[in-house]
Amino acid sequence: MEPELLSDTMVTAPLFTQLTYMLRLAHVSAGEAGIFGSYAAKRLHSVAQGRVEEASAARGVTSGVNMEKAAKIDNVIANKADSDVRVLWWVHSVLPEKLGGVAQEASAEAMRAVPLSPSDGDKLTAALDAQAEFLAKTGFKIPAKMTYSALRKVLNKLAVHDRAVSRVEQILSSSPFKERLAAAMKNIGKTYLEPKVAPP
């Protein structure tokens, strides 16, 4: 995942500009920063840690892996990715065609060509307005300006009222998210886990 997303210092931009950016990060290309690649890298990192621990134990030496620091890094990645995948889930619930199609074809290049048109913006705005109307009845104060961080708070509040999915495991086990995660795991695993054949 890109450093700006992990450190939460992404330049402030209009909501739909940031949603377009999130859609572009919903690719499965290995070697490029992306949301699904973050999950795949975290899982593969855990596999690698386990292998180091096992190999070290077999040799009777300490692994040298700082497990506490590694766990902290994993948690930062997971928390940021979880937050963004909830937003993607919401966008998908309003505009299912944006993340549809075959996961293997969702390259970084292909996702950069997925726009949010003015009519898409109207649909997302209408969905936000309907949810804001519902939340107003619950006493939740809707922000005067809907930013990306404000949208995340709205989705968290909707989840409390069973109007949004909050469990990331549930999102990642549903289509098209599970297919994209599987494709990202395959791409990254092919790069980092498959044994390299030495040149003849």
Buried (B, 14 or more C-beta within 10 A) or exposed (E): BBEEBBEEEBEEEEBBEBBBBBBBBBBBBBEBBBBBBBBBBBBBBEEBBEEEBEEBEEEEEEBEBEEEEBEEBBEBBBEBBBBBBBBBBBBBEBBEEBBEEEBEEBBBEBBEEBEBEEEBBEBBBEBBEEBBEBBEEEEBEBEEEBBBBBBBBBBEBBBEEEBBBBEBEEBBEEEBBEBBBBBBBBBBBEEBEEEEEEEE
